Amino acid sequence: MASKKDRIKFKKASRGKNRVARPQREKPSSGGSLRWLWRLTLTTAIVVVLFWQQEAITSWLDDIGQGTVGFFGWGLALIILVVLAIFAFIWRQQLAELSRRWRLHLWNLWLGTAAFVFVVWGILAFLDLGGQFGQDIIGEDQAGGILRLVGLVVLGIILVAPHFIWRLVKGLFSWIGQPAKAPPPRPIREEYRPAQRPGMARPPQKAPLSKGMEPPAVLVPPEITRPDVKPEPAVAKSQEAKPEQDLKQVAQEVWQKYGQSPSLTVVDGWSLPPIDILDHAQEVEFSDADNIKRSQLIEEALASYGVEARVVQINAGPTVTQFGIEPGWDRRVKEIKEKDKDGRTSISKKEVSRTRVKVERITSLANDLALALASPSIRIEAPVPGKSIVGIEVPNATSGVVSLRGVIETNAFQKILTRSSLALGLGKGAGGEAIAGDLDKMPHLLIAGATGSGKTVCLNAIICCLLLDNTPNDIKLIMIDPKRVELTPYNSLPHLASPVIVDVQKALPALRWLNQEMDRRYQTLATVGSRNIAAFNKGKHGDDKMPYTVLVIDELADLMMAGFDEVEHILCRLAQLARAVGIHLIVATQRPSVDVVTGLIKANFPTRISFAVTSQVDSRTILDIGGAEKLLGRGDMLYAPTEAAKPKRLQGCYVSDAEVERLVYFWNNQKREEALAPRIDELKPQWEAGTKDGYPDDSLLEAARQLAREHDNVSTSFLQRRLHIGYPRAARIMDQLNEEKDEGEE
């Protein structure tokens, strides 16, 4: 064990080593002192020469600058002050800092300052000190000169403080217009009050109602009733006591409101619904100051982790705001040590090389950025397609509602509608831009998401887009709804090729019929020599056209459990071949697992939409990449079109139940039984002939019968081996053989 003296010596030695290893504080070198001495000497010499030759310089300036002084007057001093201020900024190297700090308002600041300089110059002209230029500012008329100076003062204040002036003018007009507001309307009964969302545009005024006629209940849906309106107890009691209106009467009143307008478009005897059936939704405006503050937090958080980056773009959307980050430089610096004459060491740093910051360094800080922004989760898109920036998507404090009407009225949707009647309004992107798609080019759509994420609302928006621009002669719908409550409101549409199918056992025959309908259409196209359905329908009208057929499945998992092999086979065959004959598939599921969304189905559904899912595994199953597990729900989705390399984040369109009911009732009032095509349940497809308990005749049934004649004991495994088929198919054939044997014995 070391003694006490040895320990003391060791501590002193270690302290000495620490003092040697600690970098010394840099002392000002003598070279800097010499530079300041030279500057002082040069300035003193210039002042002495100017004082010595004062008379000669004054006479020279009088000869040369007599005209200049006469033209500018004392305003020349203002010009000198401005020039000196600019040189002072340059001397102190603060001009670049000033430009960076006032990046957006720099021009306003300089122009406002120039206006105030002209005002001072005009005041000098009133005192006969402004020279000829000052007289030109105020003019010959004294009253006109005063008005000019007042106008320059107002202009300078507006340029220097535009936000303050805007708030002042807005408050003044609101104060003036407040007494002129119309008196409040007379109170009316609650059942006559049209419901609307907060801030939503009011629907068009209704025609006067005859005595005894009540407005349709569908126009007053409870889910969009204003929260600040509380019905009176007497009105509530009368509504409870009032019997429910007949649906036929409701349809007639909706038709009276919307269907008798002469401006409706008529196609093949059918009137297309007006856009007024859909509701408007007020767009939420977000504060620029809040977004600027969040952008500063992002820059500071990245800088604290040694990542140089700056926000160059802010795109405010209805649900999230995308901050465009431009990566900075990763610099390598070399320290250079120099010794002066006195032997003192000075250390300077020199940049050797620099490289761009890697994108991985930004994406790895997702959780740290979420902590800095106090956000539940953020999504980083690196890089943004078509731009040299990294997108950081931060959820907004308040989410906006994207109405279907707001998307349909945009140029993006109307541009697609001019070339295709299957235009779909999907929603708005992170920057607020409307996104629309063409079902004819998709050509099939796969939708997945957890319960309550917005799948059914998306299906309703897609169906409403198809119903707004297509007559029953243009499109036929086949809807399969194992949930029994989601698609049943469309059960009375004239566009349906069959009533909404809610029984899984009836869904399989419908899929088989659609498979045979595809083959029949190909035979028809081959007979007339047409390449696709567009060429076949060219020049045809009414019932002569071949309608598009859209299959809508609300829950694929239930169908896969009912008949996995057959459902997968039919869906894949339809997805591969049905595009040319106008058959399109829209399939939704809340269980995006590999046993439901198989590899064959994914390969044949290139266009996909993913709402919020529970895990990254589900996100990779539907989109092949992660990210859907970070979505916010309630319509927040990732849209992966066929032509895009990466999915795009959207806020889906919202369609209320009232809008769906109005649209359905509008078409129901035009229902014409003689003009409708036969439905699936009225047809006798080929598979119905020769079936046993719902099983169609198998093509290998005759071969199985021959084997049964040649062998005494025929089993399911025996048929598997001899016919080279799977167990389910062999079991069905064996059941049919047993049934035929029992019938023969009877």
C-alpha positions in Angstrom: 0.0 0.0 0.0 1.4 3.4 -1.0 2.4 5.8 1.8 0.8 9.2 2.3 3.8 11.1 0.8 3.7 9.0 -2.3 0.0 9.7 -2.7 0.6 13.5 -2.3 3.4 13.4 -5.0 1.1 11.4 -7.4 -1.7 14.1 -7.0 0.7 16.9 -7.6 2.1 15.2 -10.7 -1.4 14.5 -12.0 -2.4 18.1 -11.5 0.6 19.3 -13.3 -0.1 16.9 -16.2 -3.7 18.2 -16.4 -2.4 21.8 -16.5 -0.1 20.9 -19.3 -2.7 19.0 -21.3 -5.3 21.8 -20.9 -5.3 24.0 -24.0 -4.0 27.5 -23.3 -6.2 30.5 -23.7 -5.3 32.4 -26.9 -3.7 35.8 -26.3 -4.0 38.6 -28.7 -1.1 38.5 -31.0 1.1 41.5 -31.7 0.1 41.4 -35.4 -3.4 42.5 -34.4 -2.1 45.4 -32.4 0.1 46.6 -35.2 -2.8 46.6 -37.6 -4.9 48.8 -35.3 -1.8 51.1 -34.9 -1.5 51.4 -38.7 -5.2 52.3 -39.0 -4.9 55.0 -36.3 -1.8 56.5 -37.9 -3.4 56.5 -41.4 -6.7 58.1 -40.0 -4.6 60.8 -38.2 -2.6 61.6 -41.3 -5.8 62.0 -43.4 -7.3 64.4 -40.8 -4.1 66.5 -40.7 -4.0 66.8 -44.5 -7.6 67.7 -44.7 -7.2 70.4 -42.0 -4.0 71.7 -43.6 -5.5 72.0 -47.1 -8.9 73.1 -45.9 -9.1 76.3 -48.0 -7.9 74.7 -51.2 -10.3 71.7 -50.8 -13.2 74.1 -49.9 -12.7 76.3 -53.0 -12.4 73.1 -55.2 -15.6 71.7 -53.9 -17.3 75.1 -54.4 -16.2 75.1 -58.0 -17.3 71.5 -58.7 -20.2 71.0 -56.3 -21.9 74.4 -56.5 -24.5 72.9 -58.9 -24.8 69.7 -56.8 -25.4 71.6 -53.6 -27.9 73.9 -55.3 -29.8 70.9 -56.7 -29.9 68.8 -53.5 -29.6 71.5 -50.8 -29.5 70.1 -47.2 -30.9 66.9 -48.6 -27.3 66.1 -49.5 -26.8 65.5 -45.8 -29.5 62.9 -45.8 -27.8 61.1 -48.7 -24.5 61.2 -46.8 -26.2 59.7 -43.7 -27.7 56.8 -45.7 -24.3 56.1 -47.3 -22.5 56.2 -44.0 -25.1 53.8 -42.5 -24.6 51.4 -45.3 -20.8 51.6 -44.9 -21.2 51.1 -41.2 -23.1 47.9 -41.8 -20.5 46.7 -44.2 -17.6 47.7 -41.8 -19.2 45.8 -39.0 -20.1 42.9 -41.3 -23.8 43.0 -40.3 -25.4 43.5 -43.7 -25.6 39.7 -44.4 -27.0 39.2 -40.9 -29.6 42.0 -41.5 -30.6 40.4 -44.8 -31.0 37.0 -43.2 -33.0 38.3 -40.2 -35.4 40.4 -42.4 -35.5 38.0 -45.3 -39.2 38.5 -46.0 -39.6 42.2 -45.0 -36.3 43.7 -46.2 -37.6 45.4 -49.2 -40.6 46.8 -47.3 -38.2 48.2 -44.7 -35.9 49.9 -47.2 -38.8 51.3 -49.2 -40.5 52.7 -46.1 -37.2 54.3 -45.0 -36.9 55.9 -48.4 -40.4 57.3 -48.1 -39.6 58.9 -44.7 -36.3 60.4 -46.2 -38.4 62.1 -48.9 -40.8 63.4 -46.3 -37.9 65.1 -44.4 -36.5 66.4 -47.7 -39.9 67.9 -48.5 -40.1 69.6 -45.1 -36.6 71.1 -45.8 -38.0 72.4 -49.1 -40.7 74.3 -47.2 -37.9 76.0 -45.3 -36.0 76.8 -48.6 -33.3 74.3 -47.6 -34.2 71.4 -49.8 -32.8 72.6 -53.1 -34.3 72.0 -56.5 -35.0 68.3 -55.8 -37.0 69.2 -52.6 -39.1 71.7 -54.6 -39.8 68.9 -57.1 -41.1 66.7 -54.3 -43.6 69.3 -52.9 -44.5 70.9 -56.2 -45.5 74.5 -56.8 -48.8 74.4 -54.9 -48.3 74.5 -51.1 -51.5 72.6 -50.4 -50.6 69.9 -52.9 -47.2 69.6 -51.3 -48.7 69.0 -47.9 -50.9 66.3 -49.3 -47.9 64.7 -51.0 -46.0 64.6 -47.7 -49.0 63.1 -45.9 -49.3 60.4 -48.6 -45.6 59.6 -48.2 -46.0 59.3 -44.5 -48.9 56.9 -44.8 -47.1 54.9 -47.5 -44.0 54.6 -45.2 -46.1 53.4 -42.3 -47.8 50.8 -44.5 -44.5 49.5 -45.8 -42.8 49.4 -42.4 -45.7 47.9 -40.4 -48.1 46.2 -42.9 -49.5 43.7 -40.4 -50.4 46.4 -37.9 -52.1 48.5 -40.5 -54.1 45.5 -41.8 -55.4 44.7 -38.3 -56.3 48.4 -37.7 -58.2 48.6 -41.0 -60.0 45.3 -40.4 -61.1 46.3 -36.9 -62.3 49.7 -38.2 -64.4 48.2 -40.9 -65.9 45.6 -38.5 -66.7 48.4 -36.1 -68.4 50.5 -38.8 -70.3 47.5 -40.2 -71.6 46.3 -36.9 -74.5 48.8 -36.6 -75.5 48.1 -40.2 -76.1 44.4 -39.7 -79.5 43.0 -40.4 -81.7 42.3 -37.5 -81.8 38.6 -36.4 -84.4 36.5 -38.2 -87.6 35.5 -36.7 -87.4 32.3 -34.6 -88.6 29.3 -36.6 -89.4 25.8 -35.6 -86.5 23.4 -35.3 -87.7 20.9 -37.9 -87.7 23.7 -40.5 -84.2 24.9 -39.6 -81.7 23.6 -42.2 -78.8 22.0 -40.3 -75.2 22.8 -41.2 -71.7 22.6 -39.9 -70.1 25.5 -38.2 -69.0 28.0 -40.9 -70.5 25.9 -43.7 -72.2 27.7 -46.5 -76.0 27.6 -46.2 -77.8 25.5 -48.7 -79.9 27.2 -51.4 -83.3 28.5 -50.2 -86.2 26.2 -50.6 -89.4 26.9 -52.5 -92.4 27.8 -50.4 -94.1 24.7 -49.1 -97.7 24.1 -49.5 -100.0 23.6 -46.5 -99.4 20.3 -44.7 -96.1 19.5 -46.5 -93.1 18.9 -44.3 -89.5 19.3 -45.5 -87.6 16.0 -45.9 -86.0 14.7 -42.8 -82.9 13.8 -44.7 -82.0 17.4 -45.1 -81.7 17.8 -41.3 -79.3 15.0 -40.3 -78.5 14.9 -36.6 -74.8 14.3 -37.2 -74.2 17.8 -38.8 -76.5 19.8 -36.5 -74.8 22.9 -35.2 -73.6 22.4 -31.6 -74.6 25.9 -30.5 -78.2 25.5 -31.4 -80.3 23.8 -28.6 -83.8 22.8 -29.5 -86.6 23.9 -27.3 -88.3 21.2 -25.2 -91.7 21.7 -26.9 -90.1 21.2 -30.3 -88.3 18.1 -29.2 -91.5 16.6 -27.9 -93.3 17.4 -31.2 -90.5 15.7 -33.1 -90.7 12.6 -30.9 -94.4 12.4 -31.3 -94.2 13.0 -35.1 -94.4 9.7 -37.1 -91.6 8.8 -39.4 -92.1 10.0 -42.9 -92.6 7.6 -45.8 -89.4 7.2 -47.9 -91.4 7.7 -51.0 -92.6 11.1 -49.8 -89.0 12.1 -48.8 -87.8 11.1 -52.3 -90.4 13.2 -54.0 -89.5 16.3 -51.9 -85.8 15.9 -52.6 -86.7 15.6 -56.3 -88.8 18.7 -56.0 -85.9 20.6 -54.5 -83.1 19.5 -56.8 -84.6 17.6 -59.7 -86.8 20.2 -61.4 -84.1 22.6 -62.2 -83.8 23.4 -66.0 -80.0 23.6 -65.7 -79.6 19.8 -65.0 -77.6 17.8 -67.5 -79.6 15.1 -69.2 -77.9 12.0 -70.6 -79.9 9.2 -72.3 -83.1 10.4 -70.6 -81.5 10.5 -67.1 -80.8 13.7 -65.2 -77.4 13.9 -63.5 -77.4 15.1 -59.9 -76.4 18.7 -59.3 -73.3 19.5 -57.2 -75.6 21.4 -54.8 -76.6 18.0 -53.3 -73.2 17.9 -51.5 -72.3 20.1 -48.6 -69.5 22.6 -48.3 -67.0 22.4 -45.4 -65.2 25.4 -43.9 -61.5 25.2 -44.4 -59.4 25.8 -41.2 -56.8 28.6 -41.5 -53.5 28.0 -39.7 -51.4 30.7 -38.2 -48.2 31.5 -40.0 -46.5 32.6 -36.8 -47.2 29.1 -35.3 -45.6 27.4 -38.3 -42.6 29.7 -38.2 -42.1 29.0 -34.5 -42.2 25.2 -35.2 -39.7 25.6 -38.1 -37.3 27.3 -35.7 -37.8 24.5 -33.2 -36.9 22.0 -35.9 -33.8 23.9 -36.9 -32.6 24.2 -33.3 -33.3 20.5 -32.5 -31.3 19.4 -35.5 -28.5 21.8 -34.7 -28.3 20.5 -31.2 -27.6 17.0 -32.6 -24.9 18.3 -34.9 -27.0 18.3 -38.1 -26.9 21.5 -40.1 -30.2 22.1 -41.9 -32.7 24.8 -42.5 -36.4 25.0 -43.3 -37.0 26.3 -46.8 -40.6 25.4 -47.4 -43.8 25.2 -45.3 -46.8 23.4 -46.7 -49.9 23.6 -44.5 -52.5 20.9 -45.1 -55.8 20.1 -43.5 -54.3 17.5 -41.0 -50.5 17.8 -41.1 -48.1 20.5 -42.1 -45.0 19.5 -44.1 -41.8 21.4 -43.4 -39.3 21.1 -46.2 -35.8 20.7 -44.8 -32.7 21.4 -46.9 -29.7 19.5 -45.6 -26.7 21.6 -44.8 -22.9 20.8 -45.0 -20.8 18.5 -42.9 -17.5 20.5 -42.7 -14.0 19.2 -41.9 -11.8 21.8 -40.3 -8.1 21.8 -39.9 -6.3 23.8 -37.1 -3.2 25.7 -38.1 -0.7 26.9 -35.5 1.5 29.9 -36.2 4.2 31.6 -34.1 4.9 35.3 -34.2 8.3 37.1 -33.6 7.8 36.9 -29.9 7.3 33.2 -29.9 3.6 33.3 -29.1 1.4 30.6 -30.7 -1.8 31.6 -32.5 -4.3 28.9 -33.6 -6.5 29.5 -36.7 -9.0 27.1 -38.3 -9.3 26.4 -42.0 -12.0 24.5 -43.8 -10.5 21.5 -45.6 -13.6 19.9 -47.2 -17.3 19.8 -46.9 -20.0 17.3 -47.8 -23.8 17.3 -47.7 -25.4 16.0 -44.6 -26.7 12.4 -45.1 -30.4 11.9 -45.2 -30.1 9.0 -42.8 -28.9 11.4 -40.1 -32.1 13.4 -40.3 -34.5 10.3 -40.5 -32.9 8.8 -37.5 -33.9 11.8 -35.4 -37.7 11.3 -35.8 -38.4 10.6 -32.2 -36.1 13.4 -31.0 -37.9 15.9 -33.3 -41.3 14.6 -32.0 -40.1 15.3 -28.5 -38.9 18.8 -29.4 -42.2 19.7 -31.1 -44.3 18.0 -28.3 -46.1 16.0 -31.0 -47.4 12.4 -30.6 -45.7 11.2 -33.8 -44.2 12.7 -36.9 -43.5 11.2 -40.3 -40.3 11.9 -42.3 -40.5 11.6 -46.1 -36.9 11.5 -47.4 -36.6 12.8 -50.0 -39.9 14.4 -51.2 -40.5 13.2 -54.8 -39.4 15.8 -57.4 -37.8 18.1 -54.8 -34.3 18.2 -53.2 -35.7 18.5 -49.7 -36.6 16.2 -46.8 -40.3 16.5 -45.7 -41.1 16.4 -42.0 -44.9 16.0 -41.5 -46.1 17.4 -38.2 -49.7 17.0 -37.1 -51.7 20.2 -36.7 -53.3 21.2 -33.4 -56.7 21.2 -35.1 -57.7 19.0 -38.1 -59.7 20.4 -41.0 -62.5 18.6 -42.8 -62.1 17.9 -46.5 -65.5 17.9 -48.2 -66.1 15.9 -51.4 -67.6 18.9 -53.0 -64.5 21.0 -52.4 -62.4 18.4 -54.2 -64.8 17.9 -57.1 -64.9 21.7 -57.8 -61.1 21.8 -58.2 -59.2 21.8 -61.5 -57.4 18.6 -60.8 -60.7 16.6 -60.6 -62.3 18.4 -63.6 -59.3 17.8 -65.7 -59.6 14.0 -65.2 -63.4 14.2 -65.7 -62.9 15.6 -69.2 -61.3 12.4 -70.4 -62.8 9.8 -68.2 -66.2 9.4 -66.5 -64.6 7.2 -63.7 -62.9 10.2 -62.0 -62.5 9.7 -58.2 -62.0 12.5 -55.6 -59.7 11.1 -53.0 -58.8 14.1 -50.8 -56.2 16.8 -50.2 -52.4 16.4 -49.8 -50.1 17.8 -47.1 -49.9 21.1 -48.9 -53.6 21.5 -49.3 -53.6 20.5 -53.0 -56.6 18.4 -54.3 -55.8 14.8 -55.3 -58.0 12.9 -57.8 -57.6 9.6 -59.5 -58.9 7.8 -62.6 -60.4 4.3 -61.9 -59.9 3.4 -65.6 -56.2 3.8 -65.3 -55.8 2.3 -61.8 -57.5 -0.1 -62.9 -58.3 -1.7 -59.5 -58.1 -0.3 -56.0 -57.1 -2.1 -52.7 -58.0 -0.3 -49.5 -56.8 -1.4 -46.0 -56.9 0.1 -42.5 -57.8 -0.6 -38.9 -61.4 -0.2 -37.6 -62.5 3.4 -37.5 -59.6 4.7 -39.7 -61.9 5.8 -42.5 -62.2 3.0 -45.0 -66.0 3.0 -45.3 -66.1 6.8 -45.7 -63.5 6.5 -48.5 -65.8 3.9 -50.2 -68.8 6.2 -49.8 -66.8 9.1 -51.4 -65.7 6.8 -54.3 -69.3 5.6 -54.9 -70.7 9.1 -54.8 -68.2 10.3 -57.4 -69.3 7.5 -59.7 -73.0 8.3 -59.1 -72.6 12.0 -59.8 -71.3 11.6 -63.4 -72.7 8.2 -64.6 -76.2 7.1 -65.5 -77.4 3.5 -65.0 -76.7 2.9 -68.7 -73.1 3.9 -68.1 -72.2 2.0 -65.0 -73.4 -1.0 -63.0 -72.4 -1.6 -59.4 -72.1 -5.0 -57.5 -71.7 -4.4 -53.8 -70.7 -7.1 -51.3 -71.1 -6.0 -47.7 -70.6 -8.7 -45.1 -70.9 -6.1 -42.3 -74.6 -5.7 -43.4 -74.8 -2.0 -42.4 -72.2 0.0 -44.4 -73.4 -0.3 -48.0 -77.1 -1.1 -47.5 -78.2 2.6 -48.0 -77.5 2.1 -51.7 -79.8 -0.9 -51.9 -82.5 0.9 -54.0 -80.2 2.5 -56.6 -81.0 1.9 -60.3 -77.3 1.4 -60.9 -77.1 -1.9 -59.0 -76.8 -5.1 -61.0 -78.0 -6.9 -57.9 -79.3 -5.9 -54.4 -76.5 -5.3 -51.9 -75.1 -8.8 -51.0 -74.8 -9.2 -47.3 -74.7 -13.1 -47.2 -71.2 -14.5 -47.8 -72.7 -17.7 -49.3 -74.4 -15.6 -52.0 -71.3 -13.6 -52.7 -69.5 -16.6 -54.2 -72.2 -17.1 -56.9 -72.0 -13.4 -57.7 -68.2 -13.6 -58.2 -68.7 -16.7 -60.5 -71.3 -14.8 -62.5 -69.0 -11.8 -62.9 -66.3 -14.1 -64.1 -68.6 -15.5 -66.8 -69.8 -12.0 -67.6 -66.2 -11.1 -68.4 -65.8 -14.0 -70.7 -69.1 -13.1 -72.4 -68.0 -9.5 -72.9 -64.7 -10.7 -74.5 -66.7 -12.8 -77.0 -68.9 -9.8 -77.8 -65.9 -7.6 -78.4 -64.3 -10.3 -80.6 -67.5 -10.5 -82.7 -67.6 -6.8 -83.5 -63.8 -6.5 -83.7 -63.4 -3.9 -80.9 -60.3 -3.8 -78.8 -61.8 -2.5 -75.6 -65.0 -1.2 -74.1 -64.3 2.4 -75.1 -64.1 1.4 -78.8 -67.2 -0.7 -78.5 -69.3 2.2 -76.9 -68.1 4.8 -79.4 -71.2 6.2 -81.1 -73.7 4.1 -79.1 -76.3 5.5 -76.8 -78.7 4.2 -74.2 -79.2 0.4 -73.8 -76.9 -0.2 -76.8 -73.8 0.7 -74.7 -71.8 -1.9 -72.7 -71.9 -0.5 -69.1 -68.8 -0.3 -66.9 -69.1 -2.8 -64.0 -67.6 -1.9 -60.6 -67.3 -4.6 -57.9 -67.2 -3.1 -54.4 -66.2 -5.4 -51.5 -66.3 -3.9 -48.0 -64.6 -6.7 -46.2 -62.4 -9.2 -48.0 -61.4 -11.2 -44.9 -64.9 -12.6 -44.6 -64.9 -13.8 -48.2 -61.5 -15.4 -47.9 -62.7 -17.3 -44.8 -65.7 -18.6 -46.8 -63.8 -19.8 -49.8 -60.1 -19.0 -49.9 -59.0 -20.8 -53.0 -62.0 -19.9 -55.1 -62.2 -16.2 -54.1 -58.5 -15.7 -54.6 -58.7 -17.4 -58.0 -61.6 -15.4 -59.2 -60.3 -12.0 -57.9 -56.9 -12.6 -59.5 -58.5 -13.6 -62.8 -60.7 -10.6 -62.9 -57.9 -8.2 -61.9 -55.7 -9.6 -64.7 -58.2 -9.7 -67.6 -61.2 -7.5 -66.8 -59.8 -4.1 -67.5 -60.4 -4.2 -71.3 -64.1 -5.1 -70.9 -64.8 -2.3 -68.3 -64.9 -4.4 -65.1 -63.1 -2.8 -62.1 -62.6 -4.0 -58.5 -62.6 -1.9 -55.3 -61.7 -4.1 -52.4 -61.4 -3.0 -48.7 -60.2 -5.0 -45.7 -59.4 -4.2 -42.1 -57.1 -7.1 -41.8 -54.1 -6.6 -44.1 -52.3 -9.8 -43.3 -50.6 -12.2 -45.7 -53.5 -14.8 -45.5 -56.0 -12.1 -46.7 -53.9 -9.9 -48.9 -51.9 -12.6 -50.6 -49.0 -12.1 -52.9 -51.2 -12.8 -56.0 -53.8 -10.2 -54.9 -51.1 -7.6 -54.2 -49.5 -8.2 -57.6 -52.8 -7.6 -59.4 -53.8 -4.5 -57.4 -51.1 -1.9 -58.2 -53.1 1.0 -56.8 -53.4 0.9 -53.0 -54.7 3.1 -50.2 -53.6 2.5 -46.6 -55.3 4.1 -43.6 -54.0 3.9 -40.0 -52.9 0.3 -39.1 -51.8 -1.2 -35.9 -48.2 -2.3 -36.7 -45.4 -1.8 -39.2 -45.9 -5.3 -40.4 -49.4 -4.5 -41.7 -48.1 -1.4 -43.3 -45.5 -3.4 -45.2 -48.1 -5.9 -46.2 -50.3 -3.4 -47.9 -47.7 -0.8 -49.1 -44.4 -2.7 -49.1 -43.0 0.1 -46.9 -43.6 1.3 -43.3 -45.3 4.5 -42.4 -49.0 3.7 -42.2 -48.6 2.8 -38.5 -47.8 6.5 -37.8 -51.0 7.9 -39.4 -53.5 9.8 -37.3 -56.7 8.0 -38.3 -60.1 9.7 -39.2 -59.3 9.9 -42.9 -55.5 10.3 -42.7 -54.2 7.9 -45.4 -51.3 7.0 -47.7 -52.2 6.8 -51.4 -49.9 4.8 -53.6 -50.9 5.2 -57.3 -49.5 3.0 -60.1 -47.1 5.6 -61.5 -45.7 6.9 -58.2 -42.6 5.5 -56.6 -43.6 6.5 -53.1 -47.0 6.8 -51.5 -48.5 10.3 -50.9 -50.1 11.4 -47.7 -53.7 12.6 -48.0 -56.6 13.6 -45.9 -59.6 11.7 -47.3 -62.9 13.3 -48.4 -65.7 13.2 -45.9 -69.2 12.3 -47.0 -72.0 12.5 -44.5 -75.0 10.1 -44.3 -77.3 13.0 -45.3 -75.4 13.5 -48.6 -75.6 9.8 -49.4 -79.3 9.8 -48.8 -79.9 12.8 -50.9 -78.0 11.3 -53.8 -79.8 7.9 -53.5 -83.2 9.6 -53.3 -82.4 11.7 -56.4 -81.7 8.6 -58.5 -84.6 6.6 -57.0 -87.1 9.3 -58.2 -86.0 8.6 -61.8 -86.2 4.8 -61.5 -87.6 3.3 -64.6 -88.1 -0.5 -64.5 -88.4 -0.8 -68.3 -85.0 0.8 -68.8 -83.1 -1.3 -66.3 -80.9 -4.1 -67.3 -81.6 -7.6 -65.8 -80.1 -8.2 -62.4 -77.9 -11.0 -61.3 -80.7 -12.7 -59.4 -82.9 -12.6 -62.5 -80.3 -14.3 -64.7 -79.7 -18.0 -65.1 -75.9 -18.3 -65.4 -74.3 -21.4 -66.8 -73.1 -22.6 -63.5 -76.6 -23.0 -62.2 -77.4 -25.8 -64.6 -76.3 -29.2 -63.3 -75.4 -28.1 -59.8 -75.7 -30.1 -56.6 -76.4 -28.2 -53.4 -74.7 -25.0 -54.8 -71.6 -26.8 -56.2 -71.1 -26.3 -59.9 -70.3 -29.2 -62.2 -66.5 -29.7 -62.1 -64.7 -30.3 -65.4 -63.0 -33.4 -63.8 -66.3 -34.9 -62.7 -66.5 -37.2 -65.7 -62.9 -38.5 -65.1 -63.8 -39.1 -61.4 -66.9 -41.1 -62.5 -64.7 -43.3 -64.7 -62.3 -43.9 -61.9 -65.3 -44.9 -59.7 -66.4 -47.4 -62.3 -62.9 -49.0 -62.5 -62.2 -49.1 -58.8 -64.4 -50.3 -55.9 -63.0 -48.1 -53.1 -62.6 -44.4 -54.2 -61.6 -41.9 -51.6 -60.7 -38.2 -51.5 -57.0 -38.9 -51.2 -57.3 -41.4 -54.1 -58.8 -38.6 -56.3 -56.0 -36.3 -55.2 -53.4 -38.7 -56.4 -55.0 -39.8 -59.7 -56.4 -36.4 -60.8 -53.5 -34.3 -59.5 -55.7 -31.8 -57.7 -55.9 -30.3 -54.2 -57.9 -31.6 -51.3 -60.8 -29.0 -51.4 -61.5 -29.7 -55.0 -61.2 -33.5 -54.5 -63.6 -33.3 -51.6 -66.2 -31.5 -53.6 -66.0 -34.1 -56.4 -66.2 -36.9 -53.9 -69.4 -35.3 -52.4 -71.0 -35.1 -55.8 -70.1 -38.8 -56.5 -71.6 -39.9 -53.2 -74.8 -37.9 -54.0 -75.1 -39.5 -57.4 -74.6 -42.9 -55.8 -77.3 -42.3 -53.3 -79.7 -41.1 -55.9 -79.0 -44.2 -58.0 -79.7 -46.5 -55.1 -83.0 -44.8 -54.4 
